[in-house]
């Protein structure tokens, strides 16, 4: 069978910088010529270079060069912009990119800088071609990120879809048979290595989209896992933990590590893909809510014991930072609890209802997270706390109140970068935020979300169009205090126009 355009036009050559510290960086590479490679690094001290190897027998030609450790080069300078090129044998260019190193301390941090965030990259029409409207936002983001001083790009899940576009859905007979290994009638019949290889091709297809490729190459980035990199609402059906799904789960997680996780952590694949880093006054932890998720008749577990301990250490150790950013691919508060309860009897296992924190079987983990966040507000009341999420196909910015007089937490959701769902789905998701979702934990802690009103004419909250988020941090006269400002960027109004600020919170002091 003739493959769709999606699979015929996969990108063979890719590079991307991970989140650097103040002295080093990981450069992720996907090459079509494994073996010896050369990296050229350019900074204010002049050109530097070194060589490294990418193994031929692992990861579809993916690998990492750690500068300076892998090449014996000089350490990088704090908060400095570098450009780089990677070459394969014969000096063939694999790719070029750019990044800025982290500041060595809050004192060395510029007075104003930004992080960008987003989720849900699925730009393909059913025939596998790229939909022009899906590029309307992506094509303008590089310029916009430069204008706002973006130093890190946080991608919060669904950077690749196994089940879309519909014609290439790997969980349908029609979609699977286009890539099926010999003798396999379903992806559930494949070995883990076969699944891994199938998804390698999928990643190359999704990452070949030029503006998405450039964003990865030109901004230090971290990527976290969500459901569509494995299967829709993965982990919300007890069957996903069965032996029948083991090879799909293992193969998909290996492929995720090859194309996304390696930017932050070496092989072998870790148990979960949480990402933690510091950037001057900002401490960030992006939590993997998918790889350890398990459902049973008794409970839906979202995080493992190890992850809970990691989160607790993060909150305790970073209490002195002026700003704390926590990445949760699925928003803590979006669909009201009463609506989840209403839909539960009608929803089968593995549904979107089961994927919410407020599903009755997931409320144990939800309540545990709320208790930890409330404790953090009491321990560090002057600290700004921001939750970043994606998943729900609207952009929305809210404040979360605990009902005890403690300062609110900001919840900022950006979705989708290129996956423009039907208007009905977007209107429905936007309506969830408008309803002002709230709940009370089993031990009586109240949690309520209220939309944060925008300013300066940028008041589209929620926004139903494609969107990307910005967090801008500004130093105040008090060295221990920084303001936070949330913006949502939307597509230009005219084909040749620039990306627009559709929502602006103003400075949150």
Buried (B, 14 or more C-beta within 10 A) or exposed (E): EEBBBBBEBBBEBBBBBBBBBBBBBBBBBBBEBBEEBBBBBBBEEEEBBBEBEBEEEEBBBBBBBBBBEBBEBEEBBBBBEBBBBBBBEEEEEBBBBBBBBBBBEBEEBBEBBBBBBBBBBBBBBBEBBBBEBBBBBBBBBBEBBEEBBBBBBBBBBBBBBBBBBEBBBBBBEEBBEBBBBEEBEBBBBBBBEBBBBBBBBBBBBBBBBEBBBBBBBBBBBBBBBBBBBBBBBBBBBBEBBEEEBEBBBBBBBBBBBBBBBBBBBEBEBBEBBBBBBBBBBBBBBBBBBBBBBBBEEEBBBBBBEEBBEBBEEBBEEBEEBBBBBBBBBBBBBBBBBEBBEEBBEEBEBBBBBBBBBBBEBBBBBBBBBBBBBBBBBEEBEEBBBBBBBBBBBBBBBBBBBBEEEBBBBBBBBBBBBBBBBEEEBBEBBBEBBEEEBBBBBEEEBBBBBBBBEBEEEBEBBBBBBBBBBBBBBBBEEEEEBBBBBBBBBBBBEEEEEEBBBBBBBBBBE
